[in-house]
Amino acid sequence: MSDPIVVGVDGSGRSLRALVWAAHEAALRRCPLRIVHVLAPAHSYATTEEGRTWEAGNRDQGVVTEAAAVAREAHPDLEVTSALPSGTPAAVLLAEAEHARTVVLGAKGMGGFGSLLLGSAALQVVGHAACPVVIVNHVTTGHRRVVVGTDGSVHSRAALAYAFEEAELRRAELQAVHAWSHPGPHAYVSAAQDAMAKEHRQALEEWLAPLREEHPGVDVVELVPDEPPVIALARASDRADLLVVGSRGLGGFHGLALGSVSHHLLQFSQCPLAVIRPRT
């Protein structure tokens, strides 16, 4: 059996949007969908009254039952399984990621997932998961465009490979963005600035060349904006169905789980964000 798309659900509207995206992704990739609802550690139930424990168990089971029904209704041929493991959300989902094709989470959620803006289990999963992680703030459709940010780093090359796959699956245009910032005033246009822009464009073409050969049907648009990467990618995400970035770029410190660009885009992306780490 192929590795599944794993989606974390908690009964919130945001996790429902993550479920919708994950089910569509699993259908596109023709792989199973695994729905995971993390229960509080068992000892916390033991301290409650028996009736409350039974009520909580019914509610938890209802969350996964409803999620599975939604996924099967949208994609009748999709293989759907579910699990209610006990533990901390980050630990459970990181363990799931070891055998997953992708882990999908809502941008914010109730209970264990918390708020990405404040640091949460979801943020830990994004920074440390062994597989791609997609954070869904809201589901966008109809743009038929995938955007990927790249800077030549190992992480961004993994992001490029993932983005080409997604664009091919979705029959979408791929916008490859290599943002850079000229050290001088932006109003000042010089021969040196033009030369730098040409150099960055040539580098982007080199990074794209092998993947273009591997995916000849993907229509690629190259963008080399002279502006900070977060601004360029956040703007591009407003017209995309998926934004793809590496977990760290060339500017990251060794050992850091998540780079500043990917971290900021968790807040500012206007479409689902895929954060990619190279498989080791």
Secondary structure, 3 states (H helix, E strand, C coil): CCCCEEEECCCCHHHHHHHHHHHHHHHHHCCCEEEECCECCHHHHHCCCHHHHHHHHHHHHHHHHHHHHHHHHHCCCCCEEEECCECCHHHHHHHHHCCCCEEEEECECCHHHCEHHHCCHHHHHHHHCCCCEEEECCCCCCCCEEEEECCCCHHHHHHHHHHHHHHHHHCCEEEEECCECCCCCCCCCCHHHHHHHHHHHHHHHHHHHHHHHHCCCCCEEEECCECCHHHHHHHHHCCCCEEEEECCCCCCCCCCCCCHHHHHHHHHCCCCEEEECCCC
